[in-house]
């Protein structure tokens, strides 16, 4: 989860460039999380820095210098280009908010460059006018998730907004950081950064990419088949943006790489090659560039077809019930044995309980028989006292465990009254985290769902049974790989807005008759068998032939395999 750090002035010391500098030690885990600091491997820093620094006269800034690895790489690169140490001392600048990073810089002699070259401040509080323009802006910004990104979050979003980038409250710290950092890049200069793979798929990241397209002449993003960043669960990409100040919209080119050692050559080849793909300027899913060229063109052409729709056009996708304590509110039969039946509603609380394309009442009875939790405690202030009496001991145990002090419980009155949707159980259930593929299931059991599973409600005139079967076509399954996001372990996650963006081909009513067979195939984990049943009716309606369908299936497998391989720990 992320990256170097923010920060910036300290005392002046004698200039000293040691052949080997003392890199800052990694912060303690709690401090590391607070700062979003994961120091970049030197080899990765060299690749980015060597690309960004092109002249012995270039000035370089690392606005989150952390372990000094980028500045060390910049010093070495300038020496390699013929710059002398006394000149280099005037060309390197750093910013970081962490005192430990500054202490390491002081011990290594880095803070003796020139007054004001190393600032100890929150980078978001530093205006570009305070420093000279930089031909090379290098580094690895802090990656702090929005839940923990407090302090300067408001100021950071305002800086981004001033630059024409509207970020939601869900944006992690790296997004406004990159936007702000761009203002420090000189005309014609380069920006080279280690960024989370969120750049490719997060909804808010599109705003950042489009901003970069407006600011730079060309943009390359190096992506890896496997995870390459030790110590961080988050997958990373390398951003290379050149020619700041060019007019027009830059094209974004993904550069697939086997490893960090592969980046330099692949980047060179990508810069020289003419792309045969649709022009990408930050709109749509950048991951589609990893598809074979014919599959990419087919997907883009199909997405624009008038008979192809998004899931959100025919259904709504919502998170499930947020209990604040699933183990307390969703019970097995033994724990619920003494409770009044009026207080217990059938429910599912984990994706594994939704195994196929249909969840029947019998499926739910069987999971209860196996001792799984599947009964939700549903009560409120209006529940009759004689009914509520049967759960008083259970509620007392919850209070002894201080569950009523948890945020989601504390904001409810009474704390044990769950926010049950007025419409009741959803029409369908969508697993939003999966190692293989998302599963959409008809909710025949009429179960409630916790926030570990999405609820789907169809629009008027839409048959839920038809959607449950038709979901398993090759276009929609490929769309899930492109619209979703990959997390640690290779898991594919679909937030509600991403799920609603999934592409759907025409869904003829004949699909309803296929649901039992599709359900059986999905339960058997044979998604290709399910697609073979569904594709002729759905993609066939678009005029797809066997070759077209095969292209989509192979493209989905390619992205799925890539996602899983990136879930493995780096060597």
Secondary structure in CASP SS format (residue, H / E / C, confidence):
PFRMAT SS
TARGET T0000
AUTHOR 0000-0000-0000
METHOD secondary structure of the structure
MODEL  1
X C 1.00
X C 1.00
X C 1.00
X C 1.00
X C 1.00
X C 1.00
X E 1.00
X C 1.00
X C 1.00
X C 1.00
X C 1.00
X C 1.00
X C 1.00
X C 1.00
X C 1.00
X C 1.00
X C 1.00
X C 1.00
X C 1.00
X C 1.00
X C 1.00
X C 1.00
X C 1.00
X C 1.00
X C 1.00
X C 1.00
X C 1.00
X C 1.00
X H 1.00
X H 1.00
X H 1.00
X H 1.00
X H 1.00
X H 1.00
X H 1.00
X C 1.00
X C 1.00
X C 1.00
X C 1.00
X C 1.00
X C 1.00
X H 1.00
X H 1.00
X H 1.00
X H 1.00
X H 1.00
X H 1.00
X H 1.00
X H 1.00
X H 1.00
X H 1.00
X H 1.00
X C 1.00
X C 1.00
X C 1.00
X C 1.00
X C 1.00
X C 1.00
X C 1.00
X E 1.00
X E 1.00
X E 1.00
X C 1.00
X C 1.00
X C 1.00
X C 1.00
X C 1.00
X C 1.00
X H 1.00
X H 1.00
X H 1.00
X H 1.00
X H 1.00
X H 1.00
X H 1.00
X H 1.00
X H 1.00
X H 1.00
X H 1.00
X H 1.00
X C 1.00
X C 1.00
X C 1.00
X C 1.00
X H 1.00
X H 1.00
X H 1.00
X H 1.00
X C 1.00
X C 1.00
X C 1.00
X E 1.00
X E 1.00
X E 1.00
X E 1.00
X E 1.00
X E 1.00
X C 1.00
X H 1.00
X H 1.00
X H 1.00
X H 1.00
X H 1.00
X H 1.00
X H 1.00
X H 1.00
X H 1.00
X C 1.00
X C 1.00
X H 1.00
X H 1.00
X H 1.00
X C 1.00
X C 1.00
X C 1.00
X C 1.00
X C 1.00
X E 1.00
X E 1.00
X C 1.00
X C 1.00
X C 1.00
X H 1.00
X H 1.00
X H 1.00
X C 1.00
X C 1.00
X H 1.00
X H 1.00
X H 1.00
X C 1.00
X C 1.00
X C 1.00
X E 1.00
X E 1.00
X E 1.00
X E 1.00
X E 1.00
X E 1.00
X C 1.00
X C 1.00
X C 1.00
X C 1.00
X C 1.00
X C 1.00
X C 1.00
X C 1.00
X C 1.00
X C 1.00
X C 1.00
X C 1.00
X C 1.00
X H 1.00
X H 1.00
X H 1.00
X H 1.00
X H 1.00
X H 1.00
X H 1.00
X H 1.00
X H 1.00
X H 1.00
X C 1.00
X C 1.00
X C 1.00
X C 1.00
X C 1.00
X C 1.00
X C 1.00
X C 1.00
X C 1.00
X C 1.00
X H 1.00
X H 1.00
X H 1.00
X H 1.00
X H 1.00
X H 1.00
X H 1.00
X H 1.00
X H 1.00
X H 1.00
X C 1.00
X C 1.00
X E 1.00
X E 1.00
X E 1.00
X E 1.00
X E 1.00
X E 1.00
X E 1.00
X E 1.00
X E 1.00
X E 1.00
X E 1.00
X E 1.00
X C 1.00
X H 1.00
X H 1.00
X H 1.00
X H 1.00
X C 1.00
X C 1.00
X C 1.00
X H 1.00
X H 1.00
X H 1.00
X H 1.00
X H 1.00
X H 1.00
X H 1.00
X H 1.00
X H 1.00
X H 1.00
X H 1.00
X C 1.00
X C 1.00
X E 1.00
X E 1.00
X E 1.00
X E 1.00
X E 1.00
X E 1.00
X E 1.00
X C 1.00
X C 1.00
X C 1.00
X C 1.00
X C 1.00
X C 1.00
X C 1.00
X C 1.00
X C 1.00
X C 1.00
X C 1.00
X E 1.00
X E 1.00
X E 1.00
X E 1.00
X E 1.00
X E 1.00
X E 1.00
X C 1.00
X C 1.00
X C 1.00
X C 1.00
X C 1.00
X C 1.00
X C 1.00
X C 1.00
X E 1.00
X E 1.00
X E 1.00
X E 1.00
X E 1.00
X E 1.00
X E 1.00
X C 1.00
X C 1.00
X H 1.00
X H 1.00
X H 1.00
X H 1.00
X H 1.00
X H 1.00
X H 1.00
X H 1.00
X H 1.00
X H 1.00
X H 1.00
X H 1.00
X H 1.00
X C 1.00
X C 1.00
X C 1.00
X C 1.00
X C 1.00
X C 1.00
X C 1.00
X C 1.00
X C 1.00
X C 1.00
X C 1.00
X C 1.00
X C 1.00
X H 1.00
X H 1.00
X H 1.00
X H 1.00
X H 1.00
X C 1.00
X C 1.00
X H 1.00
X H 1.00
X H 1.00
X H 1.00
X H 1.00
X H 1.00
X H 1.00
X H 1.00
X H 1.00
X H 1.00
X H 1.00
X C 1.00
X C 1.00
X C 1.00
X C 1.00
X C 1.00
X E 1.00
X E 1.00
X H 1.00
X H 1.00
X H 1.00
X C 1.00
X E 1.00
X E 1.00
X E 1.00
X E 1.00
X C 1.00
X C 1.00
X E 1.00
X C 1.00
X C 1.00
X C 1.00
X C 1.00
X H 1.00
X H 1.00
X H 1.00
X H 1.00
X E 1.00
X E 1.00
X C 1.00
X C 1.00
X C 1.00
X C 1.00
X C 1.00
X C 1.00
X C 1.00
X C 1.00
X C 1.00
X H 1.00
X H 1.00
X H 1.00
X E 1.00
X E 1.00
X E 1.00
X E 1.00
X E 1.00
X C 1.00
X C 1.00
X H 1.00
X H 1.00
X H 1.00
X C 1.00
X C 1.00
X C 1.00
X C 1.00
X E 1.00
X E 1.00
X C 1.00
X H 1.00
X H 1.00
X H 1.00
X H 1.00
X H 1.00
X H 1.00
X H 1.00
X H 1.00
X H 1.00
X C 1.00
X C 1.00
X C 1.00
X C 1.00
X C 1.00
X E 1.00
X E 1.00
X E 1.00
X C 1.00
X C 1.00
X C 1.00
X C 1.00
X C 1.00
X C 1.00
X C 1.00
X H 1.00
X H 1.00
X H 1.00
X H 1.00
X H 1.00
X H 1.00
X H 1.00
X H 1.00
X H 1.00
X H 1.00
X H 1.00
X H 1.00
X H 1.00
X H 1.00
X H 1.00
X H 1.00
X C 1.00
X C 1.00
X H 1.00
X H 1.00
X H 1.00
X C 1.00
X H 1.00
X H 1.00
X H 1.00
X H 1.00
X C 1.00
X C 1.00
X C 1.00
X C 1.00
X C 1.00
X C 1.00
X C 1.00
X C 1.00
X C 1.00
X C 1.00
X C 1.00
X C 1.00
X C 1.00
X C 1.00
X C 1.00
X C 1.00
X C 1.00
X E 1.00
X E 1.00
X E 1.00
X E 1.00
X C 1.00
X E 1.00
X E 1.00
X C 1.00
X C 1.00
X C 1.00
X C 1.00
X C 1.00
X E 1.00
X E 1.00
X E 1.00
X E 1.00
X C 1.00
X C 1.00
X C 1.00
X C 1.00
X E 1.00
X E 1.00
X E 1.00
X C 1.00
X C 1.00
X E 1.00
X E 1.00
X E 1.00
X E 1.00
X E 1.00
X E 1.00
X C 1.00
X C 1.00
X C 1.00
X C 1.00
X C 1.00
X H 1.00
X H 1.00
X H 1.00
X H 1.00
X H 1.00
X H 1.00
X H 1.00
X C 1.00
X C 1.00
X C 1.00
X H 1.00
X H 1.00
X H 1.00
X H 1.00
X H 1.00
X H 1.00
X H 1.00
X H 1.00
X H 1.00
X H 1.00
X C 1.00
X E 1.00
X E 1.00
X E 1.00
X H 1.00
X H 1.00
X H 1.00
X E 1.00
X E 1.00
X E 1.00
X C 1.00
X C 1.00
X H 1.00
X H 1.00
X H 1.00
X H 1.00
X H 1.00
X C 1.00
X C 1.00
X E 1.00
X E 1.00
X C 1.00
X C 1.00
X C 1.00
X C 1.00
X H 1.00
X H 1.00
X H 1.00
X H 1.00
X H 1.00
X H 1.00
X H 1.00
X H 1.00
X H 1.00
X H 1.00
X H 1.00
X H 1.00
X H 1.00
X H 1.00
X H 1.00
X C 1.00
X C 1.00
X C 1.00
X H 1.00
X H 1.00
X H 1.00
X H 1.00
X H 1.00
X H 1.00
X H 1.00
X H 1.00
X H 1.00
X H 1.00
X H 1.00
X H 1.00
X C 1.00
X H 1.00
X H 1.00
X H 1.00
X C 1.00
X C 1.00
X C 1.00
X H 1.00
X H 1.00
X H 1.00
X H 1.00
X H 1.00
X H 1.00
X H 1.00
X H 1.00
X H 1.00
X H 1.00
X H 1.00
X H 1.00
X H 1.00
X H 1.00
X H 1.00
X H 1.00
X H 1.00
X H 1.00
X H 1.00
X H 1.00
X H 1.00
X C 1.00
X C 1.00
X C 1.00
X C 1.00
X C 1.00
END
